[in-house]
Amino acid sequence: MSEVRKAVALISGGLDSLLAARVMQEQGIHVEGINFFTGFCVEGHTHAIRKKDRARPKRNNALWVAEQLGIKLHIIDIIEEYKDVVINPKHGYGANLNPCLDCKVFMVHKAKEWIEANGFDFIVTGEVIGQRPKSQRKDTMPIIAAESGAEDLLLRPLCAKNLPPTLPEREGWVDREKLYDFEGRTRKPQMALARQFGLEDYAQPAGGCCFLTDANYSKKLADLWQARGERRYEIDDIMLLKVGRHIRPRPHFKLIVGREDGENKFLEGYRKQFTHLFTTSHNGPLVLLDGEAGEDDLELAARVTARYSQGRNAEQVDVEVHPLDGEVRTFSVRPLGGSEIPADWHL
């Protein structure tokens, strides 16, 4: 009997990686999955907090994909290592602060280290030529293979016929004729293949799984870097940028305003790390103040807090301010009117 070859598949939780791994299973390859946790993934955060997202399945799609395939999934925390990819991308950013090409190089490189340490033969990804404008082009595919160090140990089953044969194909570990030639942004071929495999429930195609591709999120991250005077972030920054209404009334401080009960409860976990405000005369949001604030700043922050409370139309609203290092204060203020909050305050 021939030796069973082993591949590790990069599992994002999307349809493409699901199909790529399944195609390998169809050829008798032993497949295990690997999922890299950067902190920027959309799943498992805001849709579990906000009321408007309650209908969405509360699942980690990468784990769910592994369950559908019946494979082991290795989840690897790369938050610290990944910072350099986000902050100093060699190949630059996409439309927002998404370092897609550097990201793919980095993850394939980590997968290469993993297969060497675990006795696996090659790496599988769900990439399709022409699907992503930054990282999935015919001219960038060789860059990923070369700069990651994976070279021809990197197999893309969904578009392999549009690329030179890799080592697994040349050695006969996989049958190239049973691979695919998908190309372009359309997902119709993938959806048809999913039906062929009997797969009906999967993450929405083209939905993306990284907040760095989101224009609003990227704007808030860029603002954070500008306010700090350096490109630096921690895991708490990543999480807080996903939640609440972010308002910067002045360059030296911003406010994070809870938009509903779920967000208020989430922000409560950060009360010991930030000056925080809430209304006492009316129902209202919990507000975190990030930065340095003087007396005038605190009063302005109180007026913004009052604006987003149920007392927004009242003559006066009482707002309690809890500084990190000082006595609790109460401001009785007139809420800011909508016209008093310029559009450029909103991040």
Secondary structure as GFF3:
##gff-version 3
##sequence-region A 1 347
A	DSSP	beta_strand	6	10	.	.	.	ID=ss1
A	DSSP	alpha_helix	15	26	.	.	.	ID=ss2
A	DSSP	beta_strand	30	37	.	.	.	ID=ss3
A	DSSP	alpha_helix	46	49	.	.	.	ID=ss4
A	DSSP	three_ten_helix	51	53	.	.	.	ID=ss5
A	DSSP	alpha_helix	61	69	.	.	.	ID=ss6
A	DSSP	beta_strand	73	77	.	.	.	ID=ss7
A	DSSP	alpha_helix	79	87	.	.	.	ID=ss8
A	DSSP	alpha_helix	100	118	.	.	.	ID=ss9
A	DSSP	beta_strand	122	124	.	.	.	ID=ss10
A	DSSP	alpha_helix	141	148	.	.	.	ID=ss11
A	DSSP	three_ten_helix	151	153	.	.	.	ID=ss12
A	DSSP	beta_strand	154	155	.	.	.	ID=ss13
A	DSSP	three_ten_helix	160	162	.	.	.	ID=ss14
A	DSSP	alpha_helix	167	170	.	.	.	ID=ss15
A	DSSP	three_ten_helix	176	178	.	.	.	ID=ss16
A	DSSP	alpha_helix	188	196	.	.	.	ID=ss17
A	DSSP	three_ten_helix	211	213	.	.	.	ID=ss18
A	DSSP	alpha_helix	215	228	.	.	.	ID=ss19
A	DSSP	alpha_helix	235	240	.	.	.	ID=ss20
A	DSSP	beta_strand	245	250	.	.	.	ID=ss21
A	DSSP	beta_strand	253	257	.	.	.	ID=ss22
A	DSSP	alpha_helix	261	268	.	.	.	ID=ss23
A	DSSP	beta_strand	275	279	.	.	.	ID=ss24
A	DSSP	beta_strand	287	291	.	.	.	ID=ss25
A	DSSP	alpha_helix	295	307	.	.	.	ID=ss26
A	DSSP	beta_strand	317	322	.	.	.	ID=ss27
A	DSSP	beta_strand	329	333	.	.	.	ID=ss28
A	DSSP	three_ten_helix	338	340	.	.	.	ID=ss29
A	DSSP	three_ten_helix	343	345	.	.	.	ID=ss30
###
